[in-house]
Amino acid sequence: MVKTGLTIVIALGLFAAQGVCAGRGVPILKAIDANYKMKKDIRAAVTLTQQKAGQGTKIIDMAYFRRDSDDAFLIVMSAPENEKGNGYLRVGDNFWMYRKNTRTFQHVNRDESIGGSDAHGDDFETRKLDELYGPVTDSSGAEKFSEEMLGKVPVHKFELKAKVNDVDYPGQIFWTRRDNNLLLKQASYSLSGTLMQTAYFLKFTEIEGRYVPVKQLFIDEFEKGNKTIVEIANIVPGRLDDSIFTKAHLENLSK
């Protein structure tokens, strides 16, 4: 569940970098992209545990089907009760929301909230990081890249700025393992340099030679006290029939 954000012509604040170079960060982004690209279609169960200040805890369960060859996915909700049977379908450039009570499909934007949670449609896409972001350099032209420790883990820390228009956060800082480039921590910033969200990738599992983050924590830094835990279970790789990524299938699952 990784948030991405806008292209910047002139970045402000923390990300007022000058120049773009290939640097040391770009090969790591390519490695992250290669790891996240699944060799086969997958189906999985996803649980979002969302805590909001003054509102308590909300748990959202869903079935998730994903096909990377054309970036298609289907989501159908199983909990809470008021969301059960609702769903989302992405095929090509089209993204629909299905509502069981009215049996209607509505064409929505990529940033549509999933089940009223902090997760959005674009969180379930597989866009390439190295096409969205480039390295940040300081006034001397040096890339903002360092070797540090994240707890007891040796990591690379590097700053990024967006290269395209349709990302959620124009500034990012990544902490990645030095031995295998897995992303462990991500700080996301607004155009003005305000920290908006911090994400931690807490647990991975190996599927078909790829490391999938199966437990993630997202902390809302703008509205204090809000956080979301994303857990992925029962991952099954294998070709999914084309009929799964259709409105008819989503409607049938919702019955």
PyMOL commands that set and color helices and strands:
alter all, ss='L'
color gray80, all
select helices_A, chain A and resi 13-15+25-36+81-83+121-124+129-132+242-244+247-253
alter helices_A, ss='H'
color red, helices_A
select strands_A, chain A and resi 42-52+56-67+72-79+87-91+94-99+104-107+133-135+145-150+153-162+171-177+183-189+195-207+210-220+227-237
alter strands_A, ss='S'
color yellow, strands_A
deselect
rebuild
show_as cartoon
